């Protein structure tokens, strides 16, 4: 019994230290920017040793990515596959509405410092240890594709890259305007426009494909009809010639 209580205290103490380190990093980002966000400065601000920092985080970017990735996100396994593509679209948008809410909770000053080109926590290629929104979306879309709900005319990698760039663009816009932007509205509108564009292109490709199939079927029928049903073919082609002749005269 006492062992469980002791473990719980250790967990609470560890959580408190992590939070203290993060709040120190947040304060430095807000006041001085990413350039001044060194581990030395973070530890001094938090009142912890370097060893304590490295016990919890590998690098300062690991610290930042932890608090972005540990947002209250949506588990892709809990996202039910809807009955149509429109439902999938709404599921994707909901993930990022959740992200917008979390960005607001962290504050525009923190996000402005976080979205620095030198921050490797933004590099999706190296962020594999913990889940974050685009992983949720990719998993969700892959499940929807397997269920036959949607069909992408780009690769899943291209799709997630496009989504990530749209999201980053909206965050930058919000930060550039110091929070004076319709963050939720812009995010929803731009994602909806992109996703609708994908659907329309896919539909266009399907229609074009069907049209080409009809052309091929017509060519085959034109070739086979005289062989298989000569009497019917004679009447059909005679009728066509009469109609063309009539149109020319009129």
C-alpha positions in Angstrom: 0.0 0.0 0.0 2.7 2.5 1.0 4.7 1.6 -2.2 1.7 2.7 -4.3 1.5 6.0 -2.4 5.2 6.6 -2.8 5.0 5.9 -6.5 2.1 8.3 -6.8 4.1 11.0 -5.1 7.1 10.5 -7.4 4.8 10.8 -10.4 3.3 14.0 -9.1 6.7 15.4 -8.4 7.9 14.5 -11.8 4.9 16.1 -13.4 5.4 19.2 -11.4 9.0 19.4 -12.5 8.1 19.0 -16.2 5.4 21.7 -15.8 7.9 24.0 -14.1 10.4 23.5 -17.0 7.7 24.1 -19.6 6.5 27.3 -17.9 10.1 28.5 -17.9 10.5 27.8 -21.6 7.1 29.4 -22.3 8.1 32.6 -20.4 11.4 32.9 -22.3 9.7 32.3 -25.6 7.1 35.0 -24.9 9.6 37.6 -23.7 12.8 36.9 -25.6 11.9 34.6 -28.5 13.3 31.3 -29.7 16.9 32.6 -30.0 17.2 33.0 -26.3 15.6 29.6 -25.5 18.7 27.7 -24.4 18.7 24.8 -21.9 20.9 26.9 -19.6 18.3 29.8 -19.6 15.4 27.4 -19.2 17.0 25.7 -16.2 17.9 29.0 -14.6 14.4 30.3 -15.1 12.8 27.1 -13.7 15.3 26.7 -10.9 16.3 23.1 -11.8 19.6 21.5 -12.7 20.7 20.5 -16.2 20.5 16.9 -15.1 16.8 17.3 -14.1 16.1 18.8 -17.5 17.7 15.9 -19.4 15.9 13.4 -17.2 12.6 14.7 -18.7 13.6 15.9 -22.1 16.3 15.2 -24.7 16.5 18.7 -26.2 14.7 22.0 -26.0 12.8 21.1 -29.2 11.8 17.8 -27.6 10.4 19.9 -24.7 8.4 22.1 -27.1 7.2 19.2 -29.2 6.0 17.4 -26.1 3.6 20.1 -25.2 2.3 20.5 -28.7 2.0 16.8 -29.3 0.5 16.1 -25.8 -2.5 18.3 -26.5 -5.9 16.8 -25.9 -6.1 15.3 -29.3 -8.6 12.8 -30.9 -7.6 9.2 -30.9 -8.0 7.9 -34.5 -9.2 4.6 -33.1 -12.1 6.5 -31.5 -13.1 8.3 -34.7 -15.8 6.1 -36.3 -15.7 5.8 -40.1 -18.8 7.7 -41.3 -21.2 6.6 -44.1 -19.9 9.0 -46.7 -16.9 11.2 -47.7 -18.5 14.3 -46.3 -18.3 12.7 -42.8 -14.6 12.0 -43.3 -14.1 15.6 -44.2 -15.8 16.8 -41.0 -13.7 14.3 -39.0 -10.5 15.8 -40.3 -11.7 19.4 -39.7 -12.7 18.5 -36.1 -9.1 17.3 -35.4 -7.8 20.8 -36.4 -10.5 22.7 -34.6 -9.2 20.9 -31.6 -5.7 22.0 -32.4 -6.8 25.6 -32.8 -8.4 25.5 -29.3 -5.1 24.1 -27.9 -3.1 26.8 -29.7 -5.3 29.5 -28.1 -4.7 27.9 -24.7 -0.9 28.0 -25.1 -1.2 31.6 -26.3 -0.2 33.5 -29.4 3.1 34.6 -27.8 4.1 31.0 -27.2 3.0 29.9 -30.6 4.8 32.8 -32.3 8.1 31.6 -30.6 7.3 28.0 -31.3 6.8 28.5 -35.0 10.4 29.4 -35.7 12.2 27.9 -38.7 15.0 26.7 -36.4 12.7 24.7 -34.3 13.2 21.1 -35.3 10.1 20.1 -33.3 8.2 21.3 -36.4 10.0 18.8 -38.6 7.5 16.0 -39.2 10.1 13.6 -40.4 11.8 13.4 -37.0 8.6 13.5 -34.8 7.8 9.9 -34.5 7.8 9.2 -30.8 4.5 10.7 -29.9 1.2 11.2 -31.8 0.1 14.6 -33.0 -2.7 15.9 -35.3 -1.4 14.9 -38.7 -0.7 11.4 -37.5 -4.3 11.2 -36.3 -5.5 12.5 -39.7 -3.3 10.1 -41.7 -4.5 7.1 -39.7 -8.1 8.2 -40.0 -7.9 8.7 -43.7 -6.2 5.4 -44.3 -9.0 3.6 -42.4 -11.5 5.5 -44.5 -9.8 4.5 -47.8 -9.7 0.8 -46.6 -13.5 1.1 -45.9 -14.1 2.4 -49.4 -15.4 5.8 -48.1 -12.9 8.0 -49.9 -10.5 7.8 -52.7 -7.4 10.1 -53.0 -6.0 11.0 -56.3 -2.7 11.9 -54.6 -0.6 9.8 -52.3 -1.3 9.8 -48.6 2.1 11.4 -48.0 1.2 14.3 -50.4 -2.2 14.6 -48.8 -0.8 14.9 -45.2 1.9 17.3 -46.4 -0.7 19.6 -48.0 -2.8 19.5 -44.8 0.2 20.3 -42.6 1.2 23.3 -44.8 -2.4 24.6 -44.7 -2.4 24.3 -40.9 1.0 25.9 -40.5 -0.1 28.8 -42.8 -3.1 29.4 -40.6 -1.1 29.4 -37.4 1.5 31.8 -38.9 -1.4 34.2 -40.0 -2.8 34.1 -36.5 0.6 34.8 -35.0 1.5 37.6 -37.5 -1.7 39.4 -36.6 -1.0 38.9 -32.9 -4.1 36.8 -32.4 -6.3 39.3 -34.3 -7.5 36.9 -36.9 -10.5 34.6 -37.4 -8.3 31.5 -36.5 -11.2 29.0 -36.3 -13.0 30.4 -39.4 -9.8 30.6 -41.5 -8.7 27.1 -40.5 -12.2 25.6 -41.3 -12.6 27.5 -44.6 -9.1 26.6 -46.0 -9.3 23.0 -45.0 -12.8 22.7 -46.5 -11.7 24.3 -49.7 -8.8 21.9 -50.1 -10.8 18.8 -49.2 -13.6 19.8 -51.5 -11.1 20.4 -54.3 -9.8 16.9 -53.8 -13.3 15.5 -54.0 -14.2 17.5 -57.1 -10.9 16.5 -58.9 -11.6 12.9 -58.0 -15.2 13.2 -59.3 -13.9 14.9 -62.5 -11.4 12.0 -63.0 -14.2 9.4 -62.5 -16.5 11.2 -65.0 -13.7 11.5 -67.6 -12.8 7.9 -67.1 -16.4 6.8 -67.6 -16.7 9.0 -70.7 -13.6 7.3 -72.2 -15.0 3.9 -71.3 -18.2 4.8 -73.2 -16.2 5.9 -76.2 -14.4 2.6 -76.2 -17.6 0.7 -75.8 -19.1 2.6 -78.7 -16.1 1.8 -80.9 -16.4 -1.9 -80.1 -20.1 -2.0 -80.7 -19.7 -0.2 -84.0 -17.2 -2.8 -85.0 -19.1 -5.9 -83.7 -22.7 -5.0 -84.5 -22.5 -5.6 -88.3 -21.0 -9.0 -87.6 -23.3 -10.2 -84.8 -26.6 -8.6 -85.9 -26.3 -7.6 -89.6 -30.0 -6.7 -90.1 -30.2 -4.5 -87.0 -26.9 -2.9 -87.9 -28.1 -2.1 -91.4 -31.2 -0.3 -90.0 -29.1 1.5 -87.3 -26.4 2.8 -89.7 -29.1 3.6 -92.4 -31.0 5.6 -89.8 -27.8 7.4 -88.8 -27.1 8.3 -92.5 -30.6 9.5 -93.0 -30.4 11.7 -89.9 -27.0 13.2 -91.0 -28.4 13.8 -94.5 -31.4 15.6 -93.0 -29.3 17.8 -90.8 -27.2 18.8 -93.7 -30.2 19.8 -95.8 -31.7 21.8 -92.9 
